């Protein structure tokens, strides 16, 4: 999901002003805006160390330890001309709260391709990226750098020559940084027809078409940019807004021990059979590791939103989904610490909850007050259960 799509949902309900003020332009930490959890709430959460490589369906880090990402997406770097000192402070707070209160081991930074390498690119933008990476690494987080075009001029639905230039620049800077992962292109969405998912669409995703570079060529190019001994793990998102990996065995793009397949907001039925078909089979058949690179679940203010981002059966389906991911060793980065998505107040550690009145249907009550329910609490607790290092209690006498 992107803020552009989130804005589209809110616009129809006349809520753009409210959401922009709350979710996108909240005051900096320390002002009367976003807050973190009290210091006492800080957990001892496991951290992961690279360099990483793929072994079967697992990602292995330093010392042979398995790495499963439990993370939060922070999109402050992909708003055109919107990155300033206030947003930098807000992103810093989100990264810190993700590490402490959400028990994350990973943060995913969405970065505007245009602001880095496009016409009239923002002066000093690489320095802003470096700052957020440094902030995350100082907290011992794994950092996923994601190429984002959805708010750029033209809204490029697939990687182009500019994408290659983007990764040439970042590979030059971060080649060999063991904590940095390259997420090559956010939600590829090239459509040859009216609905994404045809054989032609999969072929275009794999090989490219017209001015678009195929994901197979993009992987090859980025690995070449890293030199003779590439070290950065690559995330490769599937087609159709990364909503499916169901046919990647017919249209493979990766054969590197540094690449992982990624999906977002799974579509279709909310059951193990559907999840097996969409992405789980890659693990079940020992083909490749996979990651849910972006997911949330929230009550929308209206009906014309992607169905994959609100599950009518969420009270039962969300716990089942998280359990499925856990059993298959599949990680996630949640989207995002904004009101109505993962949090329900200005406190970044105040997660949304799925209540008894949960519904994906528009109603007067939900239109007037839509930003109060979601899967944030379930995700936070899932991260804590799977990633928190709780110390053993000393035995007491008597």
C-alpha positions in Angstrom: 0.0 0.0 0.0 1.1 3.6 -0.5 0.0 6.9 0.9 -1.4 7.7 -2.5 -3.8 4.8 -2.3 -4.6 5.7 1.4 -5.4 9.2 0.2 -7.7 7.8 -2.5 -9.7 6.0 0.1 -10.1 9.0 2.3 -10.9 11.4 -0.5 -14.2 9.8 -1.3 -15.3 10.3 2.3 -14.1 13.8 2.6 -11.4 12.9 5.1 -8.2 13.8 3.3 -7.6 16.8 5.5 -8.1 14.9 8.7 -5.9 12.0 7.6 -3.2 14.2 6.1 -3.0 16.1 9.3 -3.0 13.0 11.5 -1.3 10.3 9.5 1.0 12.2 7.1 1.8 15.6 8.6 1.7 15.0 12.4 3.9 17.4 14.5 7.4 16.3 15.3 8.1 14.2 18.3 8.3 16.3 21.4 5.6 18.6 20.2 1.9 18.0 20.7 2.0 15.2 18.2 3.3 11.7 17.8 4.5 10.0 20.9 6.3 6.8 21.8 5.7 4.3 24.6 7.0 5.2 28.1 10.6 4.0 28.7 9.3 1.3 31.0 7.5 -0.4 28.1 10.7 -1.0 26.2 11.3 -4.7 25.6 14.5 -6.7 25.1 13.9 -7.6 21.5 16.1 -9.8 19.3 18.1 -8.1 16.6 19.4 -9.7 13.4 22.9 -9.3 11.9 24.0 -9.7 8.4 25.4 -10.4 5.9 22.5 -12.5 4.8 22.2 -15.3 2.3 19.5 -17.7 1.2 19.7 -21.4 2.1 16.7 -23.3 0.8 13.6 -21.5 2.1 15.4 -19.7 4.9 17.5 -16.6 5.1 20.6 -17.0 7.2 22.5 -14.2 8.9 25.7 -13.8 10.8 26.8 -16.9 12.8 24.4 -19.1 10.9 21.3 -17.7 12.6 18.0 -17.7 10.7 16.6 -14.3 9.9 12.8 -13.7 9.7 11.9 -10.0 9.4 9.4 -8.6 11.9 9.2 -5.0 10.8 7.4 -1.7 10.1 7.4 0.3 6.8 8.3 4.0 7.2 7.3 5.9 4.1 8.5 9.4 4.9 11.1 9.4 2.1 8.7 9.0 -0.8 6.6 12.1 -0.5 7.5 14.5 -3.3 9.1 17.7 -1.9 7.7 16.8 1.4 10.8 15.7 3.3 11.8 18.4 5.8 13.2 18.6 9.3 9.8 17.9 10.9 9.3 14.7 8.8 12.8 13.6 9.6 12.1 13.9 13.3 8.8 12.0 12.9 10.5 9.2 10.9 13.2 9.0 13.5 10.5 8.5 16.2 8.7 5.9 14.1 12.0 3.9 13.7 12.7 4.1 17.4 9.3 3.0 18.5 9.3 0.2 15.9 12.5 -1.1 17.5 11.4 -0.7 21.1 7.6 -0.9 21.5 6.8 -3.0 18.4 9.7 -5.4 19.0 10.7 -5.1 15.3 14.1 -6.3 14.0 13.6 -4.6 10.6 12.5 -1.2 9.2 11.5 -0.8 5.5 12.1 2.7 4.1 10.1 3.6 1.0 12.2 6.1 -1.1 11.0 8.3 -4.0 12.9 7.2 -7.1 12.2 10.7 -8.7 13.6 12.6 -5.7 16.9 10.7 -5.9 17.5 10.4 -9.7 14.6 12.0 -11.6 14.6 15.4 -13.4 15.0 18.1 -10.8 15.9 15.6 -8.1 15.8 17.0 -4.5 19.1 18.4 -3.5 20.7 16.5 -0.6 18.2 13.7 -0.8 20.8 11.0 -0.5 21.8 12.6 2.8 18.3 12.2 4.1 18.3 8.5 3.1 21.7 8.1 4.8 20.3 9.7 8.0 17.4 7.3 8.3 19.6 4.3 7.6 22.0 5.5 10.2 19.2 6.0 12.7 17.9 2.5 12.1 21.3 0.9 12.2 22.1 2.6 15.5 19.2 0.7 16.9 20.7 -2.5 15.4 17.8 -2.9 12.9 18.0 -4.4 9.5 17.2 -1.7 6.9 15.2 -2.5 3.7 15.5 0.2 1.0 12.5 0.2 -1.3 12.2 2.0 -4.7 8.8 3.8 -4.7 7.2 5.5 -7.8 3.6 5.7 -6.8 3.8 9.4 -5.8 6.3 10.3 -8.5 5.4 12.2 -11.7 4.0 9.6 -14.1 3.4 7.0 -11.4 5.6 4.5 -13.3 3.9 1.0 -12.9 7.2 -0.8 -13.6 10.9 -0.4 -13.4 12.6 1.7 -16.1 16.1 2.9 -16.9 15.6 5.4 -14.0 15.2 2.5 -11.7 18.5 1.1 -12.8 20.1 4.5 -12.1 18.4 4.6 -8.7 20.0 1.3 -7.7 23.3 2.1 -9.2 23.4 5.1 -6.9 22.3 3.2 -3.8 24.5 0.2 -4.6 27.5 2.5 -4.8 26.7 3.8 -1.3 25.5 0.6 0.4 27.3 -2.2 -1.3 28.6 -4.5 1.4 26.6 -3.0 4.2 25.5 -6.2 5.9 22.4 -4.6 7.5 20.9 -3.2 4.2 18.5 -5.1 2.0 17.5 -3.8 -1.5 13.7 -4.0 -2.2 13.9 -3.5 -5.9 10.5 -2.0 -6.9 7.4 -1.3 -4.9 4.3 -3.1 -6.1 4.9 -3.8 -9.9 1.6 -3.1 -11.6 2.2 -3.4 -15.4 -1.1 -4.4 -17.0 -1.4 -5.5 -20.6 -5.2 -5.7 -20.3 -7.9 -4.3 -18.0 -7.2 -6.7 -15.1 -3.7 -7.6 -13.9 -2.8 -11.3 -13.8 -2.8 -12.6 -17.4 0.0 -14.6 -18.9 1.0 -11.5 -20.8 1.2 -9.5 -17.5 3.4 -12.2 -15.9 5.7 -12.2 -19.0 5.9 -8.4 -18.9 6.8 -8.5 -15.1 9.5 -11.1 -15.8 11.0 -9.9 -19.1 9.8 -6.3 -19.4 7.9 -4.6 -22.2 8.4 -1.3 -24.0 10.2 1.1 -21.8 9.8 -1.2 -18.7 12.6 -3.4 -17.5 11.7 -6.9 -16.4 12.3 -8.0 -12.9 14.7 -10.6 -14.1 16.9 -8.0 -15.8 16.6 -5.7 -12.8 17.9 -8.4 -10.4 20.8 -9.1 -12.8 21.7 -5.4 -13.1 21.7 -4.8 -9.4 23.8 -7.8 -8.7 26.3 -6.6 -11.4 26.3 -3.1 -9.7 27.4 -4.8 -6.5 30.5 -6.1 -8.1 32.3 -9.4 -8.1 31.2 -10.3 -4.5 27.7 -8.9 -4.0 26.5 -9.0 -0.4 23.2 -7.2 -0.1 20.1 -9.4 0.1 17.5 -8.5 -2.6 13.7 -8.5 -2.2 11.8 -9.1 -5.4 8.1 -8.3 -5.3 5.5 -10.1 -7.4 3.2 -8.6 -10.1 -0.3 -7.0 -9.7 0.7 -4.7 -6.8 2.8 -7.5 -5.4 -0.5 -9.3 -4.6 0.5 -12.7 -5.8 3.4 -15.1 -6.3 1.1 -17.9 -7.7 3.0 -18.3 -11.0 6.6 -17.4 -10.3 7.7 -21.0 -10.9 6.5 -20.5 -14.5 8.0 -17.0 -14.7 11.1 -17.2 -12.5 13.3 -14.2 -12.0 15.7 -15.2 -9.3 18.3 -17.9 -9.0 20.7 -16.0 -6.7 21.5 -17.0 -3.1 20.8 -13.3 -2.3 17.2 -13.0 -3.5 13.8 -13.5 -1.7 10.3 -13.3 -3.2 7.9 -10.8 -1.7 4.1 -10.3 -1.7 1.8 -7.6 -0.3 -1.8 -7.7 0.9 -2.7 -11.2 -0.1 -5.9 -11.5 -2.2 -8.4 -14.3 -2.5 -9.8 -16.4 0.3 -8.6 -16.1 3.8 -7.6 -19.7 4.5 -4.6 -21.9 4.4 -5.5 -23.4 1.0 -5.6 -20.0 -0.6 -2.3 -18.9 1.1 -0.7 -22.1 0.0 -1.7 -21.4 -3.6 -0.6 -17.7 -3.5 2.8 -17.9 -1.8 3.1 -20.7 0.8 3.8 -23.4 -1.8 7.2 -21.8 -2.4 8.1 -22.8 1.2 6.1 -26.1 1.2 8.0 -27.2 -1.9 11.4 -26.0 -0.8 11.6 -23.5 -3.7 12.4 -20.1 -2.1 11.9 -18.0 1.0 9.1 -15.5 0.9 8.2 -12.4 2.9 4.9 -10.4 3.3 6.6 -7.1 2.6 3.6 -4.9 3.4 0.4 -5.7 5.3 -2.2 -4.2 7.5 -5.9 -4.7 8.1 -8.2 -1.8 9.0 -11.8 -0.6 8.9 -12.2 1.7 5.8 -14.3 4.8 5.6 -15.9 3.6 2.4 -16.3 0.7 0.1 -14.1 1.6 -3.0 -10.8 0.4 -1.5 -8.8 -2.7 -2.4 -10.6 -5.7 -0.9 -7.2 -7.2 0.1 -6.7 -4.5 2.6 -9.8 -5.1 4.6 -11.0 -8.6 5.6 -14.6 -8.9 6.5 -13.8 -12.0 8.5 -10.8 -10.3 10.2 -11.7 -11.3 13.8 -11.0 -15.0 12.9 -9.0 -14.7 9.7 -6.2 -12.3 11.0 -5.2 -14.6 13.9 -5.2 -17.5 11.5 -3.1 -15.7 9.0 -0.5 -14.7 11.5 -0.4 -18.3 12.8 0.1 -19.5 9.2 3.0 -17.1 8.6 4.6 -18.3 11.9 4.3 -21.9 11.0 5.9 -21.3 7.6 8.7 -19.1 8.8 7.4 -16.1 6.8 8.1 -12.6 8.1 6.3 -9.3 7.5 6.7 -5.5 7.5 3.5 -3.9 8.7 2.2 -0.7 7.0 2.4 1.8 8.7 2.5 3.8 12.1 -0.4 6.1 11.0 -3.8 6.6 12.5 -6.3 4.1 11.3 -3.7 1.7 9.9 -1.6 0.3 12.7 -2.2 2.9 15.4 -5.3 4.6 16.7 -3.9 7.8 18.4 -0.9 10.1 18.3 0.9 7.5 20.4 3.0 5.4 18.0 2.8 2.5 20.5 -1.0 2.6 20.7 -2.1 -0.1 18.2 -5.4 -0.4 16.6 -7.7 -3.3 17.7 -10.4 -5.4 16.0 -13.5 -4.9 18.0 -16.9 -6.7 18.1 -18.4 -4.2 15.6 -15.8 -4.9 12.9 -17.1 -4.5 9.4 -15.7 -3.6 6.0 -19.0 -2.1 4.9 -19.5 1.6 4.7 -22.0 2.9 7.3 -22.7 6.4 8.7 -20.9 5.5 11.9 -17.8 4.3 10.0 -17.7 7.2 7.7 -17.9 9.7 10.6 -15.4 7.8 12.7 -13.5 5.2 10.6 -10.0 5.5 12.1 -10.4 3.4 15.1 -10.1 -0.3 14.3 -7.5 -2.6 12.8 -5.0 -5.4 13.3 -2.2 -3.3 14.9 -2.5 -5.0 18.3 -2.5 -8.5 16.9 0.6 -7.7 14.8 2.4 -6.0 17.7 1.7 -9.0 20.0 2.7 -11.4 17.2 6.1 -9.6 16.9 6.6 -9.7 20.6 5.8 -13.4 20.9 8.1 -14.3 18.1 10.9 -11.7 18.5 11.1 -10.7 22.2 13.9 -12.2 24.3 12.3 -12.5 27.7 14.9 -13.1 30.5 14.4 -16.0 32.7 13.2 -15.3 36.2 15.4 -16.3 39.1 14.0 -19.0 41.3 12.8 -17.7 44.7 12.8 -19.4 48.0 9.9 -19.9 50.3 
